[in-house]
Amino acid sequence: MNWLPVIVGGVLVAKLIGPGHNANTVKKPDVFLACETYSLRTYMNEGKYDLVSVMPLMKELNIKGVTLNDIWLKSTDKPYLDTIKKSARDNGIIIAGLICEGNLSTTDDAKWQAQVDLDAKKMEAAAYLGAPIVRLNLGGLGDQAKDDTIGTDRCIAAFKQLLPLAKKLKIKMTIENHGGPSKKADNIIRIIKATDPKWVGSCLDFRNWPAEALYAENAKMAQYAYHVHAKAYQFGADGEETSVSYEKLLNMMKASGYKGAVSIEFEGPGDQIDGVKKTRDLILKYWKM
């Protein structure tokens, strides 16, 4: 918890605020443009940027928020997290979420509980950073029939165990369509409805669907989205993504009443900063933020 100075009746007092409402966080608008640090994976892996130094880059690119990947999170200790928060605050950047890896589908009870415990620790770190969401990876069992049944049930149990913590921290737990149980929209919706849609929702990746079902699956998930991965690969001379209609995808989110980050996830060839810029410009062409 933190104490926030406020003026009441002309008198300076202190108000206790929770970890997800830290005075050091940047105010979050209803809908805003963000960028996944995974878009810059080569730069991150080579040490040219990290979760602290990426903040001035986002400011330079005129992107309001950044979504952090835990693969580059050096620690969950507060002194380290404070350096990330300070850099975000100094550059006017919203920390839009924390992307957490792992496997919540495993049938090994010890590994399953260890993953749940680790996710809980990452959720606490995300809340301390002021992030509104975490993405918890569902993993998989390597067999789609088992993923649709046993794996999905294991994920429901995990989210139920983590639900009291999510409520306490006031942070949403989200599921990305990312293979395993999350390969199908119907499985994700089953997990959401079996837990609590107020606290569990979709980290909707525009592209992680079979091509023939892409628009239909996105349409199913739009109403459940608490975070959006605006994934792009290649662009034509007109600036449009060559394999999907961003106009159609973004209009779908608008129609659903979506509130949250539209977060760039560039995974194409070529320079990744250039890819982020092109994705940024395409998003802003159809959704002014």
C-alpha positions as CSV (number, residue, x, y, z in Angstrom):
1,M,0.0,0.0,0.0
2,N,1.0,3.7,-0.5
3,W,0.0,7.0,1.1
4,L,-1.1,9.6,-1.4
5,P,-1.2,13.3,-0.2
6,V,-4.6,14.9,-0.8
7,I,-6.2,18.2,0.2
8,V,-9.5,17.9,2.1
9,G,-11.1,21.1,3.4
10,G,-7.9,23.0,2.9
11,V,-6.0,20.5,5.1
12,L,-3.2,18.2,3.8
13,V,-4.0,14.6,4.7
14,A,-2.9,11.2,3.5
15,K,-5.1,8.7,1.7
16,L,-4.2,5.0,1.6
17,I,-4.2,3.6,-1.9
18,G,-3.8,0.1,-3.2
19,P,-0.9,-1.2,-5.4
20,G,-2.8,-0.9,-8.6
21,H,-3.6,2.7,-7.9
22,N,-0.1,4.0,-7.2
23,A,0.5,7.7,-7.2
24,N,3.5,7.2,-9.5
25,T,1.4,5.7,-12.4
26,V,0.3,7.7,-15.4
27,K,-3.5,8.2,-15.8
28,K,-5.0,5.7,-18.2
29,P,-7.5,7.0,-20.8
30,D,-10.4,4.7,-21.9
31,V,-8.7,3.7,-25.1
32,F,-5.0,4.3,-25.9
33,L,-2.2,3.1,-28.2
34,A,0.4,0.9,-26.6
35,C,3.3,-1.3,-27.8
36,E,4.3,-4.8,-26.7
37,T,8.0,-5.0,-25.7
38,Y,8.0,-8.3,-27.7
39,S,7.7,-6.1,-30.9
40,L,11.3,-5.1,-30.1
41,R,12.5,-8.6,-29.2
42,T,15.8,-8.4,-31.1
43,Y,16.7,-5.0,-29.5
44,M,15.7,-6.4,-26.1
45,N,17.6,-9.6,-26.5
46,E,20.7,-7.8,-27.6
47,G,20.5,-5.4,-24.6
48,K,19.9,-2.3,-26.7
49,Y,16.7,-1.7,-24.7
50,D,15.3,-3.1,-21.5
51,L,12.1,-2.5,-19.5
52,V,13.5,0.8,-18.2
53,S,15.1,2.3,-21.3
54,V,12.2,1.4,-23.5
55,M,10.1,4.1,-21.9
56,P,11.8,7.1,-23.6
57,L,11.6,5.2,-26.9
58,M,7.9,4.9,-26.5
59,K,7.7,8.7,-25.9
60,E,9.9,9.3,-29.0
61,L,7.5,7.2,-31.1
62,N,4.5,9.0,-29.6
63,I,3.0,5.8,-28.2
64,K,1.2,6.3,-24.9
65,G,1.6,2.9,-23.3
66,V,3.9,-0.1,-23.2
67,T,3.1,-3.7,-22.3
68,L,5.9,-5.5,-20.6
69,N,7.0,-9.1,-21.2
70,D,8.1,-11.0,-18.2
71,I,10.9,-12.7,-20.1
72,W,12.8,-9.5,-19.7
73,L,11.7,-8.8,-16.1
74,K,14.9,-9.1,-14.1
75,S,13.3,-9.2,-10.7
76,T,10.0,-8.7,-8.9
77,D,11.8,-6.9,-6.1
78,K,10.3,-3.4,-5.4
79,P,13.6,-1.4,-5.9
80,Y,13.9,-2.8,-9.4
81,L,10.2,-2.3,-10.2
82,D,10.6,1.2,-8.9
83,T,13.1,2.0,-11.7
84,I,10.6,0.8,-14.3
85,K,7.8,2.9,-12.7
86,K,10.0,6.0,-12.5
87,S,11.1,5.7,-16.1
88,A,7.4,5.3,-17.2
89,R,6.3,8.3,-15.1
90,D,9.2,10.5,-16.2
91,N,8.3,9.8,-19.9
92,G,4.5,10.0,-19.5
93,I,4.1,6.3,-20.4
94,I,1.2,4.0,-19.2
95,I,2.2,0.5,-18.2
96,A,-0.5,-1.3,-20.0
97,G,0.0,-4.8,-18.8
98,L,2.4,-7.6,-18.0
99,I,2.7,-10.7,-20.3
100,C,3.4,-13.8,-18.2
101,E,4.7,-17.1,-19.7
102,G,4.0,-20.5,-18.3
103,N,1.8,-23.6,-18.5
104,L,-1.4,-23.7,-16.5
105,S,-2.6,-26.8,-18.4
106,T,-0.1,-29.3,-17.0
107,T,-1.4,-32.4,-15.3
108,D,1.7,-32.6,-13.1
109,D,0.2,-31.3,-9.8
110,A,3.5,-30.0,-8.4
111,K,4.3,-28.1,-11.6
112,W,0.8,-26.8,-11.8
113,Q,0.8,-25.4,-8.3
114,A,4.3,-23.9,-8.8
115,Q,3.0,-22.2,-11.9
116,V,0.0,-20.8,-10.1
117,D,2.3,-19.5,-7.3
118,L,4.6,-17.9,-9.8
119,D,1.7,-16.3,-11.6
120,A,0.5,-14.9,-8.3
121,K,3.9,-13.3,-7.7
122,K,3.9,-11.8,-11.2
123,M,0.4,-10.5,-10.6
124,E,1.6,-8.7,-7.5
125,A,4.5,-7.2,-9.4
126,A,2.1,-6.1,-12.2
127,A,-0.2,-4.4,-9.7
128,Y,2.7,-2.7,-8.0
129,L,3.7,-1.3,-11.4
130,G,0.2,0.0,-11.9
131,A,-0.7,-2.4,-14.8
132,P,-4.4,-3.0,-15.2
133,I,-4.0,-6.5,-16.7
134,V,-1.8,-9.6,-16.7
135,R,-1.8,-12.1,-19.5
136,L,-1.4,-15.6,-18.0
137,N,-0.3,-18.2,-20.6
138,L,-2.3,-21.4,-20.6
139,G,0.3,-23.5,-22.2
140,G,-1.0,-26.9,-23.4
141,L,-0.8,-30.7,-23.3
142,G,0.3,-31.2,-26.9
143,D,-3.0,-32.9,-27.9
144,Q,-5.9,-30.8,-29.0
145,A,-8.5,-33.2,-27.6
146,K,-6.9,-33.1,-24.2
147,D,-6.4,-29.3,-24.4
148,D,-10.1,-28.9,-25.1
149,T,-11.1,-31.0,-22.0
150,I,-8.4,-31.7,-19.4
151,G,-6.3,-28.7,-20.2
152,T,-9.2,-26.3,-20.1
153,D,-10.4,-27.7,-16.8
154,R,-6.9,-27.3,-15.3
155,C,-6.9,-23.7,-16.5
156,I,-10.3,-23.1,-14.9
157,A,-9.0,-24.4,-11.6
158,A,-5.9,-22.2,-11.8
159,F,-8.0,-19.0,-12.5
160,K,-10.4,-19.9,-9.7
161,Q,-7.4,-20.2,-7.3
162,L,-6.0,-16.8,-8.5
163,L,-9.3,-15.0,-8.5
164,P,-9.3,-13.8,-4.9
165,L,-5.9,-12.3,-5.5
166,A,-7.0,-10.6,-8.7
167,K,-9.9,-9.0,-6.8
168,K,-7.6,-7.9,-4.0
169,L,-5.1,-6.3,-6.4
170,K,-7.8,-4.9,-8.7
171,I,-6.1,-6.4,-11.7
172,K,-7.7,-8.3,-14.6
173,M,-6.4,-11.8,-15.6
174,T,-6.5,-12.2,-19.4
175,I,-6.1,-15.1,-21.8
176,E,-4.4,-14.8,-25.1
177,N,-5.5,-17.0,-28.1
178,H,-2.1,-18.7,-28.2
179,G,-2.5,-22.4,-28.8
180,G,-3.4,-25.3,-26.4
181,P,-6.7,-24.6,-24.7
182,S,-6.6,-21.1,-25.9
183,K,-6.5,-22.1,-29.6
184,K,-10.3,-21.9,-29.8
185,A,-12.5,-19.0,-28.8
186,D,-15.0,-21.4,-27.3
187,N,-12.5,-22.7,-24.8
188,I,-11.5,-19.2,-23.7
189,I,-15.1,-18.2,-23.2
190,R,-15.7,-21.4,-21.2
191,I,-12.8,-20.5,-18.8
192,I,-14.1,-16.9,-18.5
193,K,-17.6,-17.9,-17.8
194,A,-16.5,-20.6,-15.3
195,T,-14.6,-18.1,-13.3
196,D,-15.7,-14.4,-13.3
197,P,-16.0,-12.3,-16.4
198,K,-15.5,-9.1,-14.3
199,W,-11.9,-10.3,-13.5
200,V,-11.1,-12.8,-16.3
201,G,-11.2,-11.9,-19.9
202,S,-9.4,-12.0,-23.3
203,C,-6.0,-10.7,-24.3
204,L,-7.3,-10.7,-27.9
205,D,-4.6,-11.3,-30.5
206,F,-5.9,-10.3,-33.9
207,R,-3.9,-12.8,-35.8
208,N,-3.4,-16.0,-33.6
209,W,-6.3,-17.8,-35.3
210,P,-6.6,-20.1,-38.3
211,A,-6.9,-17.8,-41.4
212,E,-10.3,-19.2,-42.4
213,A,-11.7,-18.4,-38.9
214,L,-9.9,-15.2,-38.1
215,Y,-12.7,-12.7,-38.3
216,A,-15.3,-15.0,-36.8
217,E,-13.1,-15.9,-33.8
218,N,-12.2,-12.2,-33.2
219,A,-15.9,-11.3,-33.3
220,K,-16.6,-14.0,-30.7
221,M,-13.9,-12.6,-28.4
222,A,-14.3,-8.9,-28.8
223,Q,-16.9,-8.5,-26.0
224,Y,-14.6,-10.2,-23.6
225,A,-11.4,-8.3,-24.4
226,Y,-9.5,-6.4,-21.6
227,H,-6.4,-6.0,-23.8
228,V,-5.7,-6.2,-27.5
229,H,-2.6,-7.4,-29.4
230,A,-2.7,-5.5,-32.7
231,K,-0.4,-7.9,-34.5
232,A,1.1,-7.1,-37.9
233,Y,3.6,-8.7,-40.2
234,Q,4.0,-7.0,-43.6
235,F,2.7,-3.8,-45.2
236,G,1.9,-2.7,-48.7
237,A,2.8,0.5,-50.4
238,D,-0.5,2.0,-49.1
239,G,0.5,1.3,-45.5
240,E,-2.1,-1.5,-45.1
241,E,-1.3,-4.8,-43.6
242,T,-1.1,-7.2,-46.5
243,S,-3.1,-10.2,-45.1
244,V,-5.9,-8.7,-43.0
245,S,-8.1,-5.7,-42.9
246,Y,-7.2,-3.5,-39.9
247,E,-10.2,-1.3,-40.7
248,K,-12.5,-4.3,-40.2
249,L,-10.7,-5.5,-37.1
250,L,-10.6,-2.1,-35.4
251,N,-14.3,-1.3,-36.3
252,M,-15.2,-4.7,-34.7
253,M,-13.5,-3.5,-31.5
254,K,-15.2,-0.1,-31.6
255,A,-18.6,-1.7,-32.1
256,S,-18.0,-3.9,-29.0
257,G,-17.4,-0.9,-26.8
258,Y,-13.8,-1.9,-26.1
259,K,-11.9,0.1,-23.5
260,G,-8.2,-0.5,-23.0
261,A,-4.9,-0.7,-24.8
262,V,-4.6,-1.3,-28.5
263,S,-1.1,-2.7,-28.2
264,I,1.2,-3.0,-31.2
265,E,2.7,-6.5,-31.7
266,F,4.9,-6.4,-34.8
267,E,6.3,-9.8,-35.7
268,G,7.3,-9.3,-39.3
269,P,10.7,-9.1,-41.1
270,G,12.9,-6.1,-41.2
271,D,13.7,-3.5,-38.6
272,Q,11.4,-3.8,-35.7
273,I,11.2,-0.1,-34.8
274,D,10.2,0.6,-38.4
275,G,7.6,-2.1,-38.1
276,V,6.2,-0.6,-34.9
277,K,5.9,2.8,-36.6
278,K,4.0,1.3,-39.6
279,T,1.7,-0.6,-37.3
280,R,1.2,2.6,-35.2
281,D,0.3,4.6,-38.3
282,L,-2.1,2.0,-39.5
283,I,-4.0,1.8,-36.2
284,L,-4.2,5.6,-35.9
285,K,-5.6,5.7,-39.5
286,Y,-8.7,3.9,-38.3
287,W,-8.9,4.8,-34.6
288,K,-7.9,8.3,-33.4
289,M,-6.4,8.2,-29.9
